[in-house]
Amino acid sequence: MTTRRARRRRRRWLALAAGAAVVGLAAGLLVATGTFDRALQELTLPLRHEDIIRQQAHEKGVDPALIAAVIYSESRFRDQTSTAGARGLMQITPAAASEIERLSGGTTFKLADLSDPEINIRYGTFLLRELLDRYEGDEVAALAAYNAGPANADRWGGTGLKLDEIPFEETRGYVAEVLDKQREYRQTYPQELGYGR
């Protein structure tokens, strides 16, 4: 009886040890090949549609890391619709989309188009370019306007607006996050975003 129990225990321990060794080996391979780092990066700082981001950044003269950071802060790179009706990766409202279409000379826009990553990123980048021009390249003011509207950004000081001068906590947090993520995207994805080409 005792010997049988001891053998069973020994077999269980051997099975556990073998399982731990396999898990350890797999984890070691993941770390060695960089797969683990890439998987972690995909969770913490995702990047998709980089070809569209690069193309729009080049076409409209907007930093590609800024575009990626806005997408991250708006949607975490997931197509979605907010309670306010903003849609897609860059959370464009129907009213903003209609205005962008009018300003850019488009004539075929449909609301469902905002779920198309190419159209959404094109419209969002167009809006960023318009706001950067309005505020003479001031990213804090442009991002505050992207989040809370130009009327609020103008009221808070417009060009030259400092982060700590934004009275809306949500907008202040949004602008801080986008600027922080912009630096991270530039450092983490320099090739994917077209730096140094």
N, C-alpha and C positions, 0 to 999 in steps of 0.2 A: 504494500500500500504506500509506504513512505517512499520507496524507490520510484514507483510509478508517478507519484506527485512531484517528486524532485525532477524526473525526466520531463514532465509536462511544463513545469516552471522553467526549466532550462531551455526547452523549445520555444516558449513564449519570449523569454529574454533574447534568444538568438534571433527570433523573428522581429522583435522590436529593434534590436541593434542593427539588423540588416536594413530595416525600413529607414532608420535614422541615417544610416550610411548612404542609402540611395537619395534621400532628401538632401543631405549635405552635399553629395556629389552634384546633384541637379542645381542646387543653389550656387555651388562653386562654378559650374559651367555658365550659368546665367551671368554671374558677376564677371567671369573671365571674358565672355563674349560681348559684354556691354548691354545685353538684352535687358537685364534687370534695371540698369540705369535708364535705358530708353523707355521701359514700361513705367517706371516711376515718373520720368519726365512727362510722358503722355498724360498721366493723371494730374500732375501738379501744374504743368505749363503746356497744355496741348497746342498743337499747330496743325491746321488743315488748310487746304485751298491756297497753299503758298504761291502757286503759279499765278493765281488770280490776284493775290495781294501784291506780288512783285510787279505784275503788269499794270495794275491800277496805281501803285505807288509811282512807277516810272511815268505813266501817262499824265498823272495829275500833280506830280511833284510833292508827294506826301511821304514822310518817312514810313517805310514798310513796317517797322517795329511799332510805330504808333497805331497803324491800322490793326495789326495783330492784337495789340494791347486793348484797343477799343472793343474788338470782337470778344476777347477774353472777358472783359468786364461786363459787356452787354449780355453775352449768351454762353460763355464757356465753349464756343464753337459748336453749339447745338441750335438747330432751327427751332424756334419757339415763338409764341405770341404772348405778349404781356397783357395784364389786366387793362392797360390803357390802349390796347390795340396795336402797339408797336410789334413789328414782325421781323423774323429772320435773324441772321447772325449779328447784324449791326443794329437791330431793333429800330427799324424805320417805321414811323407812323404813316398811315395812308395820306394824311394831309401833307406831310413832308415829301412823300414820294411823288405826289401830284405836282408839287412846287418844283421838285428836282427835275421831273420830266419836262415841265414847261420851260425852265431855265436852260436845260440841256438840249432842247429842240426835239425831244421824243414825242411820239404820237400814238404808240401802240401799247402803252403800259396797262396791265391789269393787276389788280390787288394780289392775285395768286402769284404773280411774278416775284414778290418779295420773299418767297420760299426758295427761289433759285439762288444758290450761293453767288453766282457770277453777277447777277443783277443786284442783289442785296449789297454785295461788297462794292460794286461800281457806284451805287447810289450813296452808300455810307461814306465812301471816299470822296465823292463829289461834295457832299455836305461838309465833311472835314475841311476840304480845300476852301470852300466858301467861307467857313468860319475862321480859318487861319488867315485868309485875306482880309476879312472884316476886322480882325484884331491884330493886324500887322505881324503875323507869325507867332503871336503870343499863345503858346499851347495851353496855359492855365485858363485864360479867358475863353479860348475856343472850346476846350473840353467842358468848361462850366456851361457854356451855351449849348453844347451838344446834349448835355444832361438836363439842364433846367430851362433852356430856351434863351435866345439872344436878349429878350427884354430884361430878364433877370441879370444876365451877365453884364449888360449895359448899366443897369441900376447899381451893380456892385463895383463899378469902376471901369469895366471894359479892358482895353489894352493897358497892360501894366498891373493887372489884377494879381494879387498875391494869394496863395493858397489859404492862409489864415484869415483873409478878408472875406471869404465866402461864408455867408451866415447860415446857409442850409447845410446841416450836418451831412445829409445824404450826398449832396453834390460835392462837398468838401472831401468826403471819403472816396467818392467816385473818381474825382480828379487825382487824388493822391494815389489811388490804386492803379489807374491808367499810366501815370508817369513812372511808377515803380515797375510795372509790368513791361513798359516800353524798354527800360534799361535791361530787364531780364531777357526779353525776346532778342534784343540786339546782341547780347552776350551769348545766349544759348543757341541761337539759330542764325549765325552770320551767313552761312552759305545758302541755307534755304530761303532766306529773305533777300539775298542778292547783294550783300555788302562785299566790297572788294572785287567785283567782277569787272 
